[in-house]
């Protein structure tokens, strides 16, 4: 029975170490992904604003802006606005492409789900409601879903 208890404790340490690695991954990646999503939303909105003025206001808008900025002609208003809209839209497109290439949303969801599964596994092991063999199988299933999360430093084993 002591061997089973030692195995249970070892597996529980592994689960907790993996959860620590998962939580470190989430602490690092969540803010980065949120910033990228926020920047994309701001840039796409700004692009819409830059094109909405001339699009909705027409020549009245361009004449007003031209008078306020003293650009020389109403056509001189269109060029900088279109150039800015192009640059802002291009930046938003690049950020969107980066997000799709990295598959950030799916990756984040997989890690969050694995964290919840590992937490449940730790609880079942801690209270003895799961055999060590079944716990080891579940642990293997959960960690294979997140191969991109680095392992935590090795857990010190009792001597």
Beta strands, then each sheet from edge to edge (+ up, - down):
end
